Amino acid sequence: MYRMLILCSVMACLAAVPVPAQDSVDASRRNAIVQAIEKAAPAVVSINVVETRAEVPPLFRDFYEFFDLPSPRQRVQNRRIDSVGSGFIIDREGHILTNYHVLEEASGIASVTLPDGRDLKAAIVGVDPRTDLALLQAEGAGLPFAALGESDDLYIGEWVIAIGNPFGPLISDPQPTVSVGVVSAKNRRLSPSIGNGARLYQNMIQTDAAINPGNSGGPLVNAQGQVIGVNTMIFSQSGGSVGLGFAIPIDRARRVVAELQRFGRRRDPWAGFKVEDIAGLRPDFARQQGITIDHGCLVVNILRDCPAYAAGLRPGDVIIGIAGQEVLRSSDIDFAIWDHFVGDALSLEIDRQGERKTLTFVLEELSR
């Protein structure tokens, strides 16, 4: 009994011994953000692309411009321009995910550079201009890769990290740059004018983590070190980050990757009908068609062998909702279809001369 009392006293004294302050500081320094960066950053690569532009030599250009003469073709020379974008390795096979616009003007990929300094050859597996995503494959073994997370359960205000290679050749160091912020908003639907209406910049992740030129294609990472988005664009009047960055959700990117790996391209989902905006119709024409609402899109043409016709959609119907989202203009329908994939079920809410109906059909592939 006496020995037991002594043992308990010793243990109590040991428990009361304070942890050295330096140990506490060191532990606080390696917080969740630091550990997340350590997990994801080794898989972030610089994509070194080559763009060749046809230009007239300065001497000849000045001469022909002075006399307002067309430039002769035989005097045009090609000039090589090297530029850098970002990407990240997503699996053991060396597949690299990036933005399509990183490669859009490129005449070739010179190499990809890992943070450890290795330069690897890489080839394009496939691209999808509409979702602004591209998939490459690097040649190499034992490559680090980033874990992909989920983007449909993000919290507004949770910590995120943007990793990439801003300003490319201006920083001659293969190590990526990181910036930290929060999820500012989810499901941001950007104006159809962004990307000239040809890019699916809808349901984007907004963050105030600094994203700068050259960051495009890099990962947006959560506090667990998982990729939840592909850094894509900023809103800025100066060209630098002002805390308005946007990333493509990784849930969409994952499905695009699956298409590119299987088919080498993103299959075009097809519905088979054309519409016009109600807001653009003449009032007398709208009355003649029995249209009783002031928003949505009028179905003006539909093929009989398309999936939407089989589901009951007819000319004269007004589409007021698609996939659970309100339809105000035709681009809302285009974007909703682009955001889905061949084989997905898509719902339409329609108004047929005052009667509301919901139709559902399965998207098919557009024949080539």
N, C-alpha and C positions, 0 to 999 in steps of 0.2 A: 504493500500500500504506500509505504514511504517512498519507494523507488518510483512508483507511478506518479506521485505528486511532484517529484523532482523532474521527471521527464516532461510533464505537462508545463512546468514552469519554464523549462528550457525552450520548449516549442513556442510558448507565448512570447518569450524574449526574442527568439528568431523572427517571429511574425512581425514584431514591432520594429525590427531593423529597417530603416528607410531605404528605398531603392535609390542608388546614386542618381543625382540630378542629370548627369551626362547621359546615362542609359535612357532616361525618360525622354530627353531631347532627341536622341538618336531614333528612338521608336516613333516619335511624332513626326520626324522628318520623312521617314519611309511610310507615308500615309497611303490611303487607297489610290489617290491620283498617281503617285509615283509608281506604285506597283502595277497599275493599269498600263502606264506608259512602258514599263519594262516588259510587259507581256506583248504589247502590240507593235511597238516601234521597230523591232528587228525585221518585221515583215514588210515595212513600208519602203518602196523603191522609187528611185528617180527614173523616169522614162525619157530617154534621150532620143528625140525625133529629129529628122532631117527634113527641111522644107526647101525645095528648089524653086526659085522664082526666075522668070524670064525678064531680063532688064536690058535696056540699051545703055552701053557705056556712057559715062558722063559727058565726054567730049562730043560724041555724036548726038546725045540727047539735047545738049545746049544748042547745037547747031540747028537741029530740026525744029526745036521748039521756037527758036528765034525767028525762023522763017515760016513758022506754022505749017510745017510739012509732016506728012505721016512718016513714022519710023520705018525704015526698011527692015524686012525680016532677017536679012542676012547679017545685020549688025546686032541682033539680039543675042545676049549671052546668058547662060544660066549661072545663078549665084546661090551657093549653099548657105543656108541659115540653120544653125543648130539651136534648138530650144528644149526646154525641160518641163515635164509635167510630173504628176505624182500618181502612184498606184499602190496596190498592196496585194501580197500573195495570200491566196485564200485556201490552198490545200497543199498536200505533199507532192502533188504532180507539178507544182510550179505555176498554176494558173494565176494570172494577175488581173484584178478588176480595176478599171479606171473609167474616166469619162470619155465618151466618143469625141467630144470637141478637142480633147488633147491630141488626137490623131487626125482630126478632120482635114487639116491642110498639109499634113505630112506626106512626103514622098517615100518615106521609109523609117524604120526604127533602127537607130544605130546600135543601141544596147539598153539594158536596164542595169542600174547600179544599186547594190544593196548597202545598207548602213555600214557593213563591215568592210566595204571598199571593193567587193567583187563586182566585176562587169560581166554580164551574161548576155548571150544572144537571146532574142525573143521574137516570136512570130505571132501574127494576129489570128486568133481562133474564129472570131466573129464580132460584128458590131450591130448595134441597134440605135440608129440616129434618133428615133422618136423618143426613146427613154434616155438618150444621151449616155449610153453605157457601152463599154467595149471590153472584150476579154482577150487577153494575151496568154502565151505560155512561154515561160523561160526555160532555157536549157541548163540543167544543173541538178545535183543530188544533195540531199540533206538540207533543203532550203527551209528557212523559218516561215511559218504561216500564221495568219491572224485568225482567231476564233470569231465566228459570226454569231451575233446575238439576235434579238428580236426588236422590231421597231414599232409593233402595234400596242405595246404596253408601256410606252415612255411616260414619265411624269414631267409635267411642266415644272421647271426649276431644278431638275436633277442635274448633277455635274456631268459634263461631257468634255472630251479632249479632241481637238482637231490636230491631225498629224500630217505633215506634208513637206514639200520642198519649195518654199516660196522664193520667187525671184531667180530660180534656176541658176544659170551660169554666174550670176553675181556673187553667189556664195559657193566657193569651190570646196565643198565639204560634203561627203556622202551622208552624214548624219542628218536625219530629219529634224524639222523644227516642230515644237509642240506649243499649243496655246489652249488655255482652259477657259471654259464658260459654262453656261447652263442651257438647257432646252428652253428656248424663249416661247415657242409655240409649236403645235402639232397640226398636221393636215392643212398646211398653208396652201391655198389655191392662188397661184400667181396669175397675173394678167395674161390673157392669150397672146398679147403682143410680144411677151418675152419669148425669145427664140422664134420670132416671126410666125407664131401659131403652129409651128411644126415640131415642137418639143413638148414632152409631157412633164412640164414643171408644175405639177399639181400634187396636193397632199404631201407637201415637202416638210421636212424638219427645219425649223428656224432656230438658230443659235447665235449667241453673242460672242462665242469663241472666235478669236481673230482668224479670218481666212483671207489670204492675200494671193496675188497672181503667182501661179506655180503650185498652189495648194490643190487645184482642181484634180479630182481623181483620188485624193488621199482619203483615209478613213476618218469617220467621226466615231469616237470610242466612248463607251460608258465607263463608270467607275469600277467595273469588273474586268476591264480590259477587252470587252467584246465590241466588235464593229456593229454599230446600229445605223450607219448611214454613209453615203459617199459624198464628200464635200464637192459642191458643184459650182456655186456662184455667190457673189455678194452684191448688195445694193450700195453704191457709193458714187458720190459726185467727184471725188478726188482720185479714185482708182485704188485707194487703200481701204483697209477694213475700218468700218464705223459701227461694228456690232450688229450688222444685219447680214448674216450668212445663212445659206440654205444648202441642205443635203438631201440626196435621194434616199428614201427609206430602204434599209437593207432587205426588208421582206420583198419589195418589188425587185430589187437587184438580184436576189437569190433566184427568183423565178426566171429572170432574163438570162442569167448564167446557165440555168438548166437547159433553156432553149438553145443557146449558142453552143453549148457542149454537145447536144444531141443532134442538132440540125445545121450548125454552122451559121445560123441566122435566127432572127426572131420571126416566127411565123405571123403573118398579118391576120388578126382576128377580123371577121367580116359579119356584117349584119344584113346588108342588102337593101337598104333604103336611103332616100335622100330627103332632106328637110329644108325649110326656110323659116327664118325667125318671124314670129308673130308680130314683133315690134316693127318689122320692115314692110308689112303688108299694107295695101291701101285699105282704109276703113270700109269702103263699099264692097271690096272683094271679100274681106273677112266676114261681112254680114251675109253675103251670098253663100259662103261656105258653112254658115251656121255656127261660126266661131263665137263663143260667148265669153271668152277670157282674154286677157291682155298680155299674157306672157306664155312662154313655151315655144315649141317648134312644130310647124305644120308639116305632116308627111305629104310630100308632093309626088313622090315616085317610089315604087317598091316592086321588086322582082318576085314573081310567083313561086320561084323555087328557092327562096331565101329562108333562113330560119325564123326571121321575124314575121314573115307572112304566114308561115305554118302555125305560129303562135297566136295569130289573129289580128296582127297590125294591118291597117288598111289606109289607102290614101284618104286624106281629109281628117285623120286622127291628129290630135295635138298632143305631143309628148311634153309632159310637165315635170317628169321625174325619171331618173335613171340610176340604178344601183343605189337607191336610197338618198340621192342628192337631187336638189331642185335643178330644173333646166330653165335657164334664162336665154341662152343663145345656142346656136348649132355647135359651137366649139365645146360646150359642156358635154354633148353627146359624143363627139369625137374623142375627147380626153377620157371619158368613162370607158369607151370601147378599147382605147389604147392601153388603159390601165388593167385590162383583163386579158386573158389568154385563150387560145383555141381550146375548146372543151369546157370553158367556164359557163355557168348559167348566169344570165343577165336579166334583171327585171326592169320593166318599163311601166311607169304610171302614165296613163293617157286620159285625155278628155275627148269624148265622142259626142259632140253637140250637147254638152251639159252633163253627160253621164260619165262617171269616173270608173275606170277599169285598171286592173294590174295584169300585165302579160309577162310571161317568162319564156325565154328561149335560150338555146345553147349556141355559143359563138362557133362558127366554122372558119376554116382557113380560106383566105382569098385565093382563088385560082390564079396561077401565073400564066 
